[in-house]
């Protein structure tokens, strides 16, 4: 048996099965597809207790540091909590 008639017979055998295998998304109307709705998203909420009222106070400065490559001006910072 030659190859072309064999392929033709295999295609004819598979043809009735193709519509059941293909998903419904092959339709041209995409609005007919039912999509699950996403759950509503809520913004995260941060609650701040105003008591005791604290804030950060910071002091910054530049300091000379001696390195093997030479002297470098290096930023420094110190912070602490202050009751206000």
PyMOL commands that set and color helices and strands:
alter all, ss='L'
color gray80, all
select helices_A, chain A and resi 3-21+24-26+30-32
alter helices_A, ss='H'
color red, helices_A
select strands_A, chain A and resi 54-67+70-83
alter strands_A, ss='S'
color yellow, strands_A
deselect
rebuild
show_as cartoon
